[in-house]
Amino acid sequence: MKKHEPAARPKSKRSLKPLGSPAQAGTSPSATVQGETEFQRVVHELQVHQEELEAQNEELRETQQLLEASRDRYADLYDFAPIGYTTLDGNGHICEINLTGATILGRERSRLLGTLFSVAVAKDDLSAFHGHLRQCQQGGTVTTELTLAVRDRNSVPVQLHSVPILDLIGQTTMYRTAITDITERKQAEKMLRLARDQLEDRVRERTAELAGAVAELRKEISQRERTEQTLRELSVRLLQTQDEERRRIARELHDSTGQKLAVLAMNLSLIGKSAETLDVQARKALTESLALLDRSSRDIRTLSYLLHPPLLDERGLAAAVRWFADGFAQRSGVQVKLEAPPDLGRLPEGIEVALFRIVQEGLSNIHRHSGSSTATIRLMVDQNQVQLEMQDAGKGLLQSRSDGYVAPLGVGITGMRERVSQLNGQMKIESGSHGTTVSVTLPLARAAS
């Protein structure tokens, strides 16, 4: 800023001196003194006023410089902003536009002023642009996306953000519009759509693959179920065949082998009547043969009963279990307690055979594995189901070794489960260090049907 020159003030003082020369002929000395005083006062006031004007002038110059600097900064911000700015009149002519806006439109700023903004709008978006201006004229802020047909360049997608304003005299509506180049965003959206489409394609392919895998898995499961069903049928037939074979062998032992031993006993008895004709060695051999024949007959009879006790067919489950429990106690030394209602009555043949075989297998497991000296068998029945419970006080079924190995359940347990499953029943095993309890429940109505 150019400073006020120091010589200005003395010059103004010199210029005031002629005005203050009241010395004229014929004036009195007192008047002269009074005039001189007034003159000095006026000169002083003029000097003060001049200094005030000079200070105000200095402030005005400084303010002007600040305004010019602010205008320059605003112009820089306006021209070089990353977003294009333009002002349109009521018909859409460009009144102002910054350098960024001119760059977006692809023309020099000087050539854009006064032209219609719609000239740069793609034909397909002209209706959208005019609608944008109409909405903005009605009041409020309007945002619209459209495409500019830029000369010598590809189309440029932009976003117009406009607000209505009044001109300097407050009469004509104008539009102040921000122009944002959204090319990168559109490209990102395009890439995103492409990635989404690719992802959807992959999802569809993966879904198809998974659907195929699921179909194969279902096919395999179906095949396994048919294997399992076949195995269950084979297991049922095996158990049925086993029972039938036991029944046949028992009948064969009783009816054939037993009868033959009976005839042999009769023959040896006849020989014994003439034992006095035999020597001592022959008589001894005869006596031993009779004793051996008697033991063999009892063993065969016991074996026949164990294979299929006649009591099971003749008197039912309770009698057969009681007979077997008594014989088992004598053979094994395990004391067996049977708890059964006195009016148990007869049950369907399949249930009686299955429960008797389960009792046989259960007591055999107690004797071989549990180490228990006692066993309890409970039979309970109502109109819907029959229940069998076997309990011991042994060491339990699943005993782990020091290396962590746990012995699996034996074939006998598996056979028991198969018999229960065959009759649509349920079997539960509770085993611990204080003993094992096997509970079996069989429905009567379904089993009978």
Secondary structure, 3 states (H helix, E strand, C coil): CCCCCCCHHHHHHHHHHHHHCCCCCCCCHHHHHHHHHHHHHHHHHHHHHHHHHHHHHHHHHHHHHHHHHHHHHHHHHHHHCCCEEEEECCCCEEEEECHHHHHHHCCCHHHHCCCEHHHHECHHHHHHHHHHHHHHHCCCCEEEEEEECCCCCCCEEEEEEEEEEECCCCCCEEEEEEEEECHHHHHHHHHHHHHHHHHHHHHHHHHHHHHHHHHHHHHHHHHHHHHHHHHHHHHHHHHHHHHHHHHHHHHHHHHHHHHHHHHHHHHHHHHHHCHHHCCHHHHHHHHHHHHHHHHHHHHHHHHHHHHCCHHHHHCCHHHHHHHHHHHHHHHHCCEEEEECCCCCCCCCHHHHHHHHHHHHHHHHHHHHHHCCCEEEEEEEECCCEEEEEEEECCCCCCCECCCCCECCCCHHHHHHHHHHHHCCCEEEEEEECCEEEEEEEEEHHHHHC
